[in-house]
Amino acid sequence: MLNTNPTGIFNQVISETGGNDAGRALIELEVLDRMRREGDVSLALHFFMSVSNSMIKKLARGQETDGIQYLLQQTKLEGLSCNEVLFIDVIGSYWRAGLVEQALKVFYRIREFGCALDVKIYNHLLDALLCEKKF
């Protein structure tokens, strides 16, 4: 899921853009550096999942459904756990973006990610469907 040579990619971005994205690249390097420096693997994983969840939410707000599906699939392939909050956020983001059908597709796949269905997830999905008059 992570590139094995992120510094090379960031340096390439900086050189290709004439340095315009230097600040963005530095922030990304700081995130990677924090993960590398963290001695506790479980804390590093928690940090990584937080970053991944934030990226999934950002993609959902931008209606980048392919990107969301890609990150969710990578998360699943890597064996990383997802929690109900992530799926509630994705469903809610799809709903706000007017993509209720996509929210329903994500709902059907939740168990593939080892996440239990609970009343909160059902409530969010039902709210989305009812607001869109999709009974």
C-alpha positions in Angstrom: 0.0 0.0 0.0 2.9 2.3 0.6 5.5 3.1 -2.0 8.9 1.6 -1.3 10.7 4.7 -2.4 8.5 7.6 -1.5 11.3 10.1 -1.3 12.1 9.5 -5.0 8.5 10.1 -6.0 8.4 13.4 -4.0 11.7 14.6 -5.4 10.3 13.8 -8.9 7.1 15.8 -8.2 9.2 18.7 -6.9 11.4 18.7 -10.0 8.5 18.3 -12.4 6.5 21.1 -10.9 9.5 23.5 -10.6 9.3 23.2 -6.8 5.7 24.5 -6.6 4.6 21.4 -4.6 7.6 21.5 -2.3 5.5 22.3 0.8 3.1 19.5 0.0 6.0 17.0 -0.5 7.5 18.1 2.8 4.3 17.4 4.7 4.0 14.0 3.1 7.6 13.3 4.0 6.9 14.3 7.6 4.0 11.8 7.8 6.2 9.0 6.5 9.0 10.0 8.8 6.7 9.9 11.8 5.6 6.4 10.9 9.3 5.3 10.5 10.3 6.8 13.8 7.5 5.3 15.8 9.0 2.5 17.9 5.6 1.0 18.8 4.3 -0.9 15.8 0.7 -0.7 17.1 0.9 3.1 17.4 2.4 3.3 13.9 -0.4 1.2 12.5 -3.0 3.4 14.3 -1.4 6.5 12.8 -1.3 4.9 9.4 -5.0 3.9 9.7 -5.8 7.5 10.7 -4.1 8.8 7.6 -5.8 6.2 5.4 -9.2 7.0 6.9 -8.6 10.7 6.4 -7.7 10.1 2.8 -10.8 7.9 2.2 -13.0 10.7 3.7 -11.3 13.3 1.5 -11.8 11.2 -1.6 -15.4 10.7 -0.7 -15.9 14.5 -0.4 -14.4 14.9 -3.8 -16.6 12.1 -5.3 -13.5 10.1 -6.2 -15.3 6.8 -5.9 -12.5 4.9 -7.8 -9.9 6.2 -5.3 -12.1 5.2 -2.3 -12.6 1.7 -3.7 -8.9 1.4 -4.4 -7.9 2.4 -0.9 -10.6 0.2 0.7 -9.4 -2.7 -1.4 -5.8 -2.1 -0.5 -6.7 -1.9 3.1 -8.5 -5.3 2.8 -5.6 -6.9 0.9 -3.1 -5.7 3.5 -5.3 -7.2 6.2 -5.7 -3.9 8.0 -8.8 -3.6 10.1 -11.6 -1.1 9.3 -14.0 0.1 11.9 -17.6 1.2 11.8 -16.7 4.9 11.9 -14.8 4.7 8.6 -17.8 3.1 6.9 -20.2 5.5 8.4 -18.1 8.4 7.1 -17.8 6.8 3.7 -21.6 6.2 3.5 -22.3 9.7 4.8 -19.8 11.3 2.3 -21.3 9.4 -0.6 -24.8 10.5 0.5 -23.8 14.2 0.8 -22.2 13.9 -2.7 -25.5 12.5 -4.1 -24.1 9.0 -4.6 -26.5 7.0 -2.6 -26.2 4.0 -4.8 -22.5 3.9 -4.2 -23.2 4.2 -0.4 -25.4 1.1 -0.8 -22.6 -0.8 -2.6 -20.1 0.0 0.2 -22.7 -1.1 2.7 -23.0 -4.5 1.0 -19.2 -4.9 1.2 -18.6 -4.0 4.8 -18.4 -7.6 6.1 -15.6 -8.3 3.5 -13.5 -5.9 5.6 -14.1 -7.7 8.9 -16.3 -4.9 10.2 -19.5 -5.9 12.0 -22.7 -4.3 11.0 -24.3 -2.4 13.8 -27.3 -0.2 14.3 -25.3 3.0 13.6 -24.3 1.9 10.1 -27.9 0.8 9.4 -29.2 4.2 10.6 -26.8 6.1 8.4 -27.7 4.1 5.3 -31.4 4.3 6.0 -31.1 8.1 6.5 -29.4 8.4 3.1 -31.9 6.2 1.3 -34.9 7.9 2.9 -33.6 11.4 2.1 -33.2 10.4 -1.5 -36.6 8.7 -1.6 -35.1 5.3 -2.3 -37.3 3.0 -0.5 
